[in-house]
């Protein structure tokens, strides 16, 4: 069996941080999975065993090991991902919300997306 390139070794403070994340209750799913992968890695499980236990792929397990070894627990806060540009500016969004909060047009029970789109254009 080849020697692991990235070996996870937690100090007491890092272990306490992981325990806090796992027991906190208000942590995102990504961070919880990340913490569980590290917890299982310190127990000596192989990447394949961790992937099977946590029902994740082996690539995220290996990636988590690498990120931890390179950046320690700073890798928990994932870098923001680029997303699609906003469709509305702040001013147009505020106008849309204001219109949606008014009574629905005559003959309509409530505002629909089509009615809002027609009213905004």
The 8 nearest C-alpha neighbors of each residue, nearest first, counted from 0:
[[1, 2, 3, 45, 4, 46, 47, 44],
 [2, 0, 3, 4, 45, 5, 46, 6],
 [1, 3, 4, 0, 5, 6, 45, 46],
 [4, 2, 5, 6, 1, 0, 45, 46],
 [3, 5, 2, 6, 65, 1, 64, 61],
 [6, 4, 3, 65, 64, 68, 7, 61],
 [5, 7, 3, 8, 4, 64, 68, 40],
 [8, 6, 41, 40, 64, 9, 5, 68],
 [7, 9, 6, 41, 10, 40, 68, 37],
 [10, 8, 13, 14, 7, 11, 41, 12],
 [9, 11, 13, 12, 14, 8, 15, 7],
 [10, 12, 14, 13, 15, 9, 16, 8],
 [13, 11, 15, 14, 10, 16, 9, 17],
 [14, 12, 16, 10, 15, 11, 9, 17],
 [13, 15, 11, 17, 16, 12, 9, 10],
 [16, 14, 18, 12, 13, 17, 19, 11],
 [17, 15, 13, 19, 14, 18, 20, 12],
 [18, 16, 20, 14, 19, 15, 34, 21],
 [19, 17, 15, 21, 20, 16, 22, 14],
 [18, 20, 16, 22, 17, 21, 23, 15],
 [21, 19, 17, 23, 18, 22, 16, 26],
 [20, 22, 18, 19, 23, 31, 17, 34],
 [23, 21, 19, 20, 24, 18, 17, 25],
 [24, 22, 20, 19, 25, 21, 26, 18],
 [23, 25, 22, 26, 21, 20, 27, 19],
 [26, 24, 23, 27, 20, 22, 21, 28],
 [25, 27, 24, 20, 30, 31, 28, 23],
 [28, 26, 30, 29, 31, 25, 32, 24],
 [27, 29, 31, 30, 32, 26, 33, 25],
 [30, 28, 32, 31, 27, 33, 26, 75],
 [29, 31, 33, 27, 32, 28, 75, 34],
 [32, 30, 28, 34, 33, 29, 35, 21],
 [33, 31, 35, 29, 34, 30, 36, 28],
 [32, 34, 30, 36, 31, 35, 29, 37],
 [35, 33, 31, 37, 32, 36, 17, 30],
 [36, 34, 38, 32, 37, 33, 31, 39],
 [37, 35, 33, 39, 34, 38, 40, 32],
 [36, 38, 40, 34, 35, 39, 41, 33],
 [39, 37, 35, 41, 40, 36, 34, 42],
 [38, 40, 42, 36, 41, 37, 44, 35],
 [41, 39, 37, 42, 43, 38, 44, 36],
 [40, 42, 43, 38, 39, 7, 37, 8],
 [43, 41, 39, 40, 44, 38, 37, 45],
 [42, 44, 41, 40, 45, 39, 7, 38],
 [45, 43, 40, 42, 48, 39, 49, 46],
 [44, 46, 48, 47, 49, 43, 40, 50],
 [45, 47, 49, 48, 57, 50, 60, 44],
 [48, 46, 50, 45, 49, 57, 51, 44],
 [47, 49, 51, 45, 50, 46, 44, 52],
 [50, 48, 52, 46, 51, 47, 53, 44],
 [49, 51, 55, 47, 56, 48, 53, 57],
 [50, 52, 48, 54, 49, 53, 47, 55],
 [51, 53, 49, 50, 54, 48, 55, 47],
 [54, 52, 50, 55, 51, 49, 36, 35],
 [55, 53, 51, 50, 52, 56, 49, 57],
 [56, 54, 50, 53, 57, 51, 59, 60],
 [55, 57, 50, 58, 59, 60, 54, 51],
 [56, 58, 60, 50, 59, 47, 46, 61],
 [57, 59, 61, 60, 56, 62, 55, 63],
 [60, 58, 62, 61, 57, 56, 63, 55],
 [59, 61, 57, 63, 58, 62, 46, 64],
 [62, 60, 64, 58, 63, 59, 57, 65],
 [61, 63, 59, 65, 64, 60, 58, 66],
 [62, 64, 66, 60, 65, 61, 59, 67],
 [65, 63, 61, 67, 62, 66, 5, 68],
 [64, 66, 62, 68, 63, 67, 5, 69],
 [67, 65, 63, 69, 68, 64, 70, 62],
 [66, 68, 71, 64, 70, 69, 65, 63],
 [67, 69, 65, 66, 71, 70, 64, 5],
 [70, 68, 66, 67, 65, 71, 64, 74],
 [69, 71, 67, 73, 66, 68, 74, 72],
 [72, 70, 67, 73, 68, 69, 74, 66],
 [71, 73, 74, 75, 67, 70, 13, 76],
 [72, 74, 75, 71, 70, 76, 67, 77],
 [75, 73, 72, 76, 70, 77, 66, 67],
 [76, 74, 73, 72, 77, 30, 33, 34],
 [77, 75, 74, 73, 78, 30, 72, 79],
 [76, 78, 75, 74, 79, 73, 80, 30],
 [77, 79, 80, 76, 74, 75, 81, 73],
 [80, 78, 77, 81, 76, 82, 74, 75],
 [79, 81, 82, 78, 77, 83, 76, 84],
 [82, 80, 79, 83, 84, 78, 85, 77],
 [83, 81, 80, 84, 85, 79, 86, 78],
 [82, 84, 85, 81, 86, 80, 87, 79],
 [85, 83, 86, 82, 81, 87, 88, 80],
 [84, 86, 87, 83, 88, 82, 89, 92],
 [85, 87, 84, 88, 83, 92, 91, 89],
 [88, 86, 85, 92, 91, 89, 90, 84],
 [87, 89, 91, 90, 92, 86, 85, 93],
 [88, 90, 92, 91, 93, 87, 94, 85],
 [89, 91, 93, 92, 88, 94, 87, 95],
 [90, 92, 94, 88, 93, 89, 87, 95],
 [91, 93, 95, 89, 94, 90, 87, 88],
 [92, 94, 96, 90, 91, 95, 89, 97],
 [95, 93, 91, 97, 92, 96, 98, 90],
 [94, 96, 92, 98, 97, 93, 99, 91],
 [97, 95, 99, 93, 98, 94, 100, 92],
 [96, 98, 94, 100, 95, 99, 93, 101],
 [97, 99, 95, 101, 100, 96, 94, 115],
 [98, 100, 96, 97, 101, 95, 110, 115],
 [101, 99, 97, 98, 96, 102, 103, 95],
 [100, 102, 98, 99, 103, 97, 104, 110],
 [103, 101, 104, 100, 109, 99, 110, 98],
 [102, 104, 109, 110, 107, 108, 101, 105],
 [105, 103, 107, 106, 102, 110, 109, 108],
 [104, 106, 107, 103, 108, 102, 109, 110],
 [105, 107, 104, 108, 103, 109, 110, 102],
 [108, 106, 109, 104, 105, 103, 110, 111],
 [107, 109, 103, 106, 110, 104, 105, 102],
 [110, 108, 103, 107, 111, 102, 104, 99],
 [109, 111, 103, 114, 99, 115, 112, 108],
 [112, 110, 114, 113, 115, 109, 116, 99],
 [111, 113, 115, 114, 116, 110, 117, 99],
 [112, 114, 116, 111, 115, 117, 110, 118],
 [113, 115, 117, 111, 116, 112, 118, 110],
 [114, 116, 118, 112, 113, 117, 119, 111],
 [117, 115, 113, 119, 114, 118, 112, 120],
 [118, 116, 114, 115, 120, 119, 113, 112],
 [117, 119, 115, 116, 120, 114, 98, 113],
 [120, 118, 116, 117, 115, 95, 94, 114],
 [119, 117, 118, 116, 115, 114, 95, 113]]
